Amino acid sequence: DLHMNRHVRLSKMGANRGIVKTRSEDEYWWIKPENEIVPDFVAMVDSFKPDLVLMHVQEDIFNQSKAMLEAIEGRGIEHLVGGVFAIADPDCVLEADCIKRLCRYEAENSLRDTVDALKTGRSLDTVVGTWYKNSEGKIVKNRPAPLADMSKVSPNFSIYKDKGVGKRWARTMGGIHYNTSISMETYRGCPYNCTFCNSPHTREIAKNVLDIGNFVRRKSIDQVERE
């Protein structure tokens, strides 16, 4: 217990994922157990009836992600898994029986192509920047999607107009619960080589594995001001 501090305990509980209950040092993050998360997710899927489920995965929530996708198997809903884990180790992600498709790198262009394929009835097997498992279980690797044009990546801020959106936009930072917060992206990627971070590996994949260019990009000041 000598080295067991608040941050270590938080990481064991799920790396700060959830909603702050209080500002007390004795109260951390409230996280629903899996036996509640999965039924809630299934109920939402059955109510909304989506054509596509997008899932951003990291190592610490991968098992939870698999449990959620396994729970909706057989419903005929397409899915696309992405995120840091899918970028760093796509083969490991696709080893999961319930995962059929993943976005190999950035999602903007791949997602646009996925939505277009769904609308036009084109096979998702043709979507650029994705990997998928065919009927024989073999992994098929489509050509990489080009890096997103940062001058065209801008959120739809109108969804923040309604103050009644509730927990959807709640954020926790520094142990404090903020009812509404908006993330601003002024640049993407990082030029430094910190060994504890995924950024150097992410840059390496873009430049030397996928050959799609420099992952580090910045928005113009004019665009940041507009946003």
Residue pairs with C-beta under 8 A, 6 or more apart in sequence:
6 25
6 28
9 28
10 16
10 28
10 29
11 60
13 28
13 29
13 31
14 29
14 31
14 60
14 61
15 60
16 29
16 172
17 29
17 31
17 61
18 29
18 30
18 31
18 32
18 172
19 29
19 30
19 167
19 170
19 172
19 177
20 27
20 29
20 30
20 172
20 175
20 176
20 177
21 27
21 29
21 30
23 175
23 176
23 177
29 172
32 40
34 64
34 67
37 64
37 67
37 68
38 67
38 68
38 71
41 68
41 71
41 72
42 71
42 72
45 53
45 72
45 75
45 77
46 75
50 77
51 77
51 78
51 118
52 77
52 78
52 79
52 80
52 114
52 115
52 118
53 69
53 72
53 77
53 78
53 79
53 80
54 79
54 80
54 82
54 107
54 111
55 65
55 68
55 69
55 79
55 80
55 81
55 82
55 83
56 82
56 83
57 65
57 81
57 82
57 83
57 84
57 85
57 86
57 93
58 83
58 84
58 85
59 85
62 85
62 93
65 81
66 96
66 98
66 99
69 79
69 81
69 96
69 98
69 99
70 98
73 98
78 101
78 114
78 118
78 124
79 99
79 100
79 101
80 101
80 102
80 103
80 107
80 110
80 111
80 114
80 130
81 93
81 99
81 101
81 102
81 103
82 102
82 103
82 107
82 110
84 198
84 202
85 92
85 93
86 93
86 102
86 103
86 104
87 104
87 105
87 198
87 202
87 205
88 198
88 201
88 202
88 205
90 102
90 104
90 131
91 139
93 99
93 102
94 102
94 131
94 133
94 139
100 132
100 133
101 124
101 130
101 131
101 132
101 133
102 130
102 131
102 132
103 110
103 111
103 129
103 130
104 110
104 129
104 130
104 131
104 141
104 142
104 144
104 145
104 210
105 129
105 144
105 145
105 205
105 206
105 210
105 212
106 129
106 145
106 147
106 148
108 148
108 153
109 128
109 129
109 145
109 146
109 148
110 127
110 128
110 129
110 130
110 145
113 127
113 128
113 129
113 145
114 124
114 127
114 130
116 122
117 123
117 124
117 126
117 127
118 124
124 130
124 132
125 132
125 134
125 140
125 142
126 142
127 142
128 142
128 143
128 144
128 145
129 142
129 143
129 144
129 145
130 142
131 139
131 140
131 141
131 142
132 139
132 140
132 142
133 139
133 140
134 140
144 210
144 211
144 212
145 212
146 212
146 213
147 206
147 212
147 213
147 215
147 217
148 188
150 187
150 188
150 217
150 218
150 219
150 223
151 219
151 220
151 223
153 185
153 219
154 223
154 226
154 227
155 182
155 227
157 182
157 227
159 165
160 169
160 180
160 182
163 180
165 180
169 179
169 180
169 181
169 182
170 177
170 178
170 179
170 180
170 181
171 177
171 178
171 181
172 178
173 181
184 224
184 227
185 219
186 218
186 219
186 224
187 216
187 217
187 218
187 219
188 215
188 216
188 217
188 218
189 199
189 202
189 203
189 214
189 215
189 216
189 217
190 197
190 199
190 203
190 216
191 203
191 216
192 199
192 200
193 200
194 200
202 215
203 214
203 215
203 216
206 212
206 213
206 214
206 215
207 213
207 214
207 215
